[in-house]
Amino acid sequence: MFTWRGAMILGISFVAAGVVYLLVQGSGETLDRAGATMLIVLGAAMAFTFTILLRGSRGL
């Protein structure tokens, strides 16, 4: 069963993966800022949405 804390951990893990992905690339011409930004935004959106859904619904 999913909990809202689990949803937060899932979202934070995507944010952390995006930050690590950005930092590992170094500072070159081929820096992929769009991919890292999308991972970070995906993690924040997932954490926010799933937390609101799971805390608001008593049936889950």
Contacts in CASP RR format, 6 or more apart in sequence:
PFRMAT RR
TARGET T0000
AUTHOR 0000-0000-0000
METHOD contacts of the structure
MODEL  1
MFTWRGAMILGISFVAAGVVYLLVQGSGETLDRAGATMLIVLGAAMAFTF
TILLRGSRGL
1 60 0 8 1.000
2 50 0 8 1.000
2 54 0 8 1.000
2 60 0 8 1.000
3 54 0 8 1.000
4 50 0 8 1.000
4 51 0 8 1.000
4 54 0 8 1.000
4 55 0 8 1.000
7 46 0 8 1.000
7 47 0 8 1.000
7 50 0 8 1.000
7 51 0 8 1.000
7 53 0 8 1.000
7 54 0 8 1.000
8 47 0 8 1.000
8 51 0 8 1.000
10 43 0 8 1.000
10 46 0 8 1.000
10 47 0 8 1.000
10 50 0 8 1.000
11 43 0 8 1.000
11 44 0 8 1.000
11 46 0 8 1.000
11 47 0 8 1.000
11 50 0 8 1.000
12 43 0 8 1.000
12 47 0 8 1.000
13 43 0 8 1.000
14 39 0 8 1.000
14 40 0 8 1.000
14 42 0 8 1.000
14 43 0 8 1.000
14 46 0 8 1.000
14 47 0 8 1.000
15 39 0 8 1.000
15 40 0 8 1.000
15 43 0 8 1.000
15 44 0 8 1.000
15 47 0 8 1.000
17 39 0 8 1.000
18 35 0 8 1.000
18 36 0 8 1.000
18 39 0 8 1.000
18 40 0 8 1.000
19 36 0 8 1.000
19 40 0 8 1.000
21 32 0 8 1.000
21 35 0 8 1.000
21 36 0 8 1.000
21 39 0 8 1.000
22 33 0 8 1.000
22 36 0 8 1.000
25 31 0 8 1.000
25 32 0 8 1.000
25 36 0 8 1.000
53 60 0 8 1.000
54 60 0 8 1.000
END
